């Protein structure tokens, strides 16, 4: 009895483990954005999400390349990322994106898919899903489709919109950061992940705090992490 009492008292006195800075060396999937220098951790990367360019909202809407050279990465799964300001793409932009995918693969990269990085509001997920469904039809079958996602999709996203995404994309990478800072209270958003019935990964910020929710590993849709690399 005394031993049991002592164990309970110790549990009450010892504070829970604090969130720790994200050490990129512990992971094998990374975002590499324009202007971020390559790091030694890339040597053991199994998945790489590389920014190719940005679809800018203007007159006309256009794809602006942000990577100076075509990558040649045969030893990791490569996702070509396009940052998007508008969903109103003219036909030339679709052709440019598909041509870039073909160039990356022809150069020797193991390109497995396209990722769209667009900050779709929770109230507009159905329109976003329609855009993605059209894009999916244009993609050659050998490419998968990934998107980044906002944290509040899981807690505030329209159920119909979330369901529509599930029928179109192969994965969602939910980012717990915005810009170069971790979103305060991210644990509260992640508590509602049961509503998201789409394969998902968690996007972490290198050096930013992270503490995994207790039920995350048991979630059948959880596929792992992607670390957003930053310059020191």
Residue, then its C-alpha position, 0 to 999 in steps of 0.5 A: x500500500x505504501x509503495x502504491x501511495x508513493x507511486x501516486x504521489x510521485x506521479x502528481x509531483x512530476x510535471x508532464x513532459x514539456x514540448x521539445x524542439x523538433x530535431x530534424x535529424x530524427x525524421x526522414x521526410x522534409x520540405x525544402x523551400x526556395x532560399x533554404x540551404x541544404x542540410x546534412x539531414x537530407x542525406x537520409x531523406x526518404x521523402x522530399x517535398x521541393x518547392x518548384x514555383x508559385x501560381x501568382x494571382x494577376x493578369x494574367x495568372x502565371x506560374x513563376x519558377x522559384x527553383x533555379x535548376x531541375x533537381x536530380x534525386x533518384x534515391x528518395x520519393x520526390x514531391x514537386x510542390x507548387x505554391x498557389x495564390x488562386x484557383x482560377x488557373x488558365x490552361x497554360x498554367x496547367x500545361x506548365x505544371x505538367x511539363x515541369x513534372x515531366x522535366x523533373x522525372x526526365x532529369x532522373x528524380x524519383x518524382x512520385x507526385x504533385x503537392x498543392x500548397x494553398x491556404x483554403x479557408x474552412x468554409x471553401x473546402x468544397x470549392x477547393x475539392x472541385x479544383x483538385x478533382x479537375x487537377x487530378x483528371x489532368x495528372x498522368x496516372x503515375x503521379x499522386x496528389x498531395x495538399x497542405x492543410x490548415x489546422x482548423x480543417x480538422x476542428x472547423x472544416x465543413x464535413x461535406x468539404x472534408x469528405x470531398x477531399x477524401x475522394x480526391x487527394x492521396x494525402x494531406x500534410x497538416x501544418x502546425x506552423x504558420x510562417x516561421x512560428x508554431x501555432x499556439x494551441x495546436x494541440x487543441x486542433x489536433x484533438x479533433x483529428x478523428x473528423x479527418x478521414x483522409x491519409x494525413x501527415x503532420x508538418x513540423x517546423x524545424x526547431x519549433x516545439x512539438x508534443x505528439x497527442x496521445x492518440x495520434x499514433x493509433x489514428x488509422x489515417x496517420x502516415x507520419x511527419x514532414x519537417x519544414x527545414x529553415x536556415x539557422 
